Amino acid sequence: MKNYLDFEKEIKALEQEVDGLKSPFGSEGISEVDTSKIKNTQQEINQKLEEIYSNLNSWQRTQVARHEDRPKANFYIKKIFSQFTLLSGDRYFGDDKSVIAGFGLLNNKSVLIIGQEKGEDLNSRIERNFGMMRPEGYRKCIRLMKLADRFQIPVITFVDTPGAYPGLGAEQRGQASAIANSIECCMSLTVPNISVIIGEGGSGGAIALASSNKVIMLENSIYSVISPEGCASILWRDPSKSLQAAEAMKLTAKDLLKLKIIDEVIPEPLGGAHRDPDSISADIKHSLIKNLKTFENLTKDEIYDHRKAKFLQIGRDQGFSKSTSLNDQGLSYKESRLHKIKSHLVKNKYIFLGLAAVSIAVLIAILS
């Protein structure tokens, strides 16, 4: 049975009408199927979908990102990769079912695949802890990322989580340090790592696996430091103000691409990824192959520096680049040309004002 969101009521009514038209059993027994009416109704559905999905606000995109039928990491792993070999355990405590990890082939090349998995039905969601990873999950990922780095195998992660699990047991086993160590491991890799945010990218639970050379988002996915409901509860003490919070947080793919926090947005099929999972899988595969090719001729140091510079430049004009000085192996700030001119004018404003006054006086003298 299909699941519909609040703003899809008209689409639900039309699709139920199509289902009724496709049935050969009418009120008077077996009847002829009206194919022309089915075609017209389907066109109307497509028009409605285009109209609705081209004008979604941030809160509605959040609802689409959480859609029950939206393809999960396990689906993409089966569709995109071949010869996937599942690996389990952190070698300290146990195995975390909320994350799927293992090695597989992408275009006949070995890659490490890590996917946060929410589950497909109630039983699997409980088993997967709704995609909320515990410390052993992050430690499993760290173990495998280090293994991939040792053998120079690229890392691909699928991010889909409301956040790291905040339970008592998780905190007792070192949830905060596990997330911090996972971020550190991602940042220190000398192989390319690519993250695809396929649904929710929530808080430190997401950034622990999304500290990558390339961060890619599906069109209707979200990526934020906190959920809109959590933000509304803190700022306004009112979870019903989720729309205002979602708009203010700039958590959609379009906003984050504009802010240069992510690198690419993959358009979704009309009506969301859940309406055509095979199509979006093919698009993700194409994007992964394309992005991995950009790192083929880079050395280990260049891959590491690319990732480092990417995160250092967030919120700055041109970011940081390696110093050209042989004695200085750190990073120096690279200022834009416009800012250099502006800084020069501000620094020497009195000189320029004096020159301007002299020029005006000479001009007046010549004219008189």
N, C-alpha and C positions, 0 to 999 in steps of 0.2 A: 504494500500500500504506500502511495506517495505521501510525503509530508509537505505541507504548505506553510509559508510564513504569513504573518498578519496582513501584509500589504499585497498578498497574492490571492485574495478572495475571488476576484473576478476571473483570474486564470483557472482557479480550481473549478469554478462553475462551468467554464467553457470546456475544460478537459473532461469533466464528468459528462457533459453533453456529447462530446466526441465519442467517448466510450459507449454511450447509449446508442449513438448512430451506427457504430461498428457492429453492434450485436444484431444478428439476423432474426432474433425473436422479438417481435413487436407485441402490442397489446392484443392483436388478433391472431397470434401464432407466428409462423414463419413468414417473413416479409422481405422485400428487396432492400438491399443496403443502398442508401442515398450517397453515392461517392462525391457528387458535386457539393453537397451540403457539408460533408466531412472536410473537403478541401477548403471551402470558404471559411469554415469555423477554425481550421488549423491556421489559416492565414491571419485570422483575427487574433488567435492566441499569440502568434509570432509578433504581431504589431503591438499587442499589449505588453509582452515581455520586453520588447525593445523600448517602449515608452517608459515602463517602470524601471528597468535596470540601467537606463541611461541617465536617470535622475535620482539615484539612491543617495540618501544622506549617510553620514558616518555611522550612525547607530544601525541603520538598515544593512549596511555592509557588514557590520559586526554580527548581525543575525544570520546573514548569508554565510559568513565564515564559520559559524557554529552549526550550520544546517545538519540535521541528522543524516541525510543521504549523501552528504559531501564525501568524495573519495578520501580515504585515509592512507597513511604511509604504507601499510601492508599491501594495499591495492596497487600503488605506484611501483613498489619494489617488484611485485610479480609481473607487472606490465612492461617496465622499462629495462630491467636487468635480467640476465640469463645466468644460470649455474650459481644461484645465490646459496651460500653456505652460512647457516645461522650459527652464531657463537654466543655463549651465555656466561654469566657470572663475572664478579669483580675480583675473585680470589681472596676476598676478605670476609664478606658476610653472606652473600647469596646472589640470586638473579632477580632483576627488576623487569617484570613483564610489560611495563609501560613504555619500554624502548626496545625496538628490534634492531639488532646489529649483526653484521657479517660481511663477508667478502663476496663479490660477484663480478660479472663482466658487463661493461658498457661499451658497445661497439667493438667487442672482442678485446677490450683492455681491462685489466684488473682495477677495481676500485673498492674502497671500504664504504659500505652503506650503513648509515645510522638513521633510524626513523622513530620519532615519537608517535606512539599508536594509542588512539583513544578507544578503539573497539567498535564493533558493528552493531551489537545488540546489548541488552541489559547485562547478561551474564559475562560477555566478553569485556564490557566497559568496567564492570566491577573488578574483573581479573586484571585488566590493564590500568586500573586506578584512574580512569578517565584521562589518561595521558599525562598525569602528574608524576614526575619522576622522583624517586627517593635517592639518598646518597649512593647506594650501591649501583643505581642506574648510571649516574654520572661517572662513578669509578670504573664501571664496565667500559663506558665510552672512552675514558682516558687511556685505559689499558690497550684498547684496540687502536686508538689513534696513534699511540706511541709505536705500536707494532707496524702500522701502515707507514709511519715516518721512517722506521728502520729499513723497510724494504722499498721505500720510495713509491708508495701506492697512493694516488689521490683519494681525498676524503669527500664524500657527498652526504649531507645531512638533510632530512626532511623534518621541519619544525612544525609542530601542531600541539600546543599545550596551553591551558589557561594559566599555568605557572608551576613552579616546583611544589611538591607536596609539603604542606605546612604542619604535618602531624607531629605529635610528641616524640614518637619513635624516630622519625626522620631527623628531628632537631638533636636528639640524644646521640645519633650516629654521625653527626657533623654535616648537616645539610649545607650550611653556609660555606664551609671550607671546601666541600665537594664541588659546589658551583664555581667558587673562585679558582680552584685547581683545574676545572674543566675549561674555563675561559683562558687561563694561562697556557694550558696545553694547546688549545686551538690557535692561539696567537703565536706560539713558538714553533709550529710545524714548518718544515722546510719543503713540504709538498703542497700543491694547490688544494684548497678546501673550498667547496661551494655549498651554500645553504639555500634551500628552497622553503619558503614559508607557505605552506599549503592550506592553512586554516587560521588558527589563532597562534600568534607569537607573543606569549605573555610573560613579562617580567624577566627575572634572572633565569627562570626555567628555560626560556628561549635563547637568551644571549649566551648561555653556557655552551650552546652548540652552534650559534650563529655568528661567532667571531671569525668570519671567513674572508677570504680574498674577494669573493663575490657573494652578495646577498640578493637573492631573487625572490620576488613575491608574486603570487597569483593575484589577478585583478581584484578579487573580492576577499582577499585575506587581510588580516590586521596584524600590527606589530606595535606593542606599546609597553610602557614600564609598569602599568597596572590596568586592570579591567575598567571599563567605563563606570560600572556599578560601584566598584571600589573607590574610584576617584570621586564620584558624586557623593558617596557616603562620607568621605573625609572632608571635602570642601564645603558641601551644602548640608551635610547630615540628612540627605534625602536621596536614596537610591533611584527614585523615579526620575531624577534629573540626568539620566544616563545619556540622553540625546545631547544636552549642552556639554556634558563632559567629553563625549566622543568627538564632538566638533572641535572643542578646545585642544584636545590631545594630539590632533593631527596623526591619527593612527592608520589611515588608509594608505594603500600602495601609491596612489597618485600624489598624496601629500609628502610621503617619505621620499619618493623619487625626486621631487622638487627640492627637498631639503638635503639631498645627496646622502641620505642615511643608507639607502639601498641602491643597487646598481641597475636593476632591470625589473620591468613588470611584464608578466606573461598574460595576454588577454584571455579571458575565459569565454566558453561558448555562450550563446544567448540564453539567459536565465540562470547562469551559474555553472560551475564545474560539474555538479551532480546531474545535470541534464545531458551531458555528453562526456562521460569519464574517459572513453577511449581517445577522443580528440585531444583533451587536455593532457593526457599521458604522452601522446606523440609530441605535443608542443614542448613539454618539459624535457623530454629526451633530446629533442633537437637543440634546446637551449643549453643543456648540460654538455653535449658534445661540442657545441660551438665555443662555450666558455673554457672548457678544458684545453681546447686547441690553442688558445691565446697564451697558455703557460708552457707549451711544449718545448720551446727553445730558451726558456729562462733557467738560470742556475738556481741552486738552493737559496743562496743569499738574496737573489733578485726576487724570488717568490716571497721570502720572509719580509724583505723591505717593502714590497708592494702592499702586503697586508698591514704592515705597521703604518706606512704613510696614509693608507686609506682611512684608518681610524683616527689618526692624528689630525687629518684635514677636516673632519666633521665639525661644522660650526665655524670654520675659518675660510678665508678667501682662497688661498692657494695651497694651504696645508704646509707640511714640513718636508724638506728634502735633505738628503745627505750633504753635509758640509764638504766643500771642495778643498778645504785645508787638510794637508796631510797630517798635521798635528792634532786636528780635532775630528774625532771619529763619531761625534754626536750628531744631533739633528739641529738644523738652523731654520728659522722661520722664513718662508718665501713670500714676500709681500707683493701684492699686485701693483701694476704700473700706475693705475689711477690713485691708489692709496699713497704711493710714493710722491706723486705730484701734489696731492692734497697735503701731505705731511710737510713737504718742502715749502708750500705757500704759507701754511700756518706758522712754521718755524721762522720764516723770514718776512712776516706780514708787514712789519714796520718799514723795512727796506723797500718793499714793493709799494706800500702806501706813499712813501717819500718820492719814489720814482714817478708814480702816477701824478702826484701833486706838481712836481717839476714839469712833467710833460704837458699837463693842462695849462700851467702858467706860460710856458713857451708857446703853446698853441694860441692862447689868448693874445700874447704879445705880437705874434705874426699876423693874426687876423685884424688887430687894431692898427 
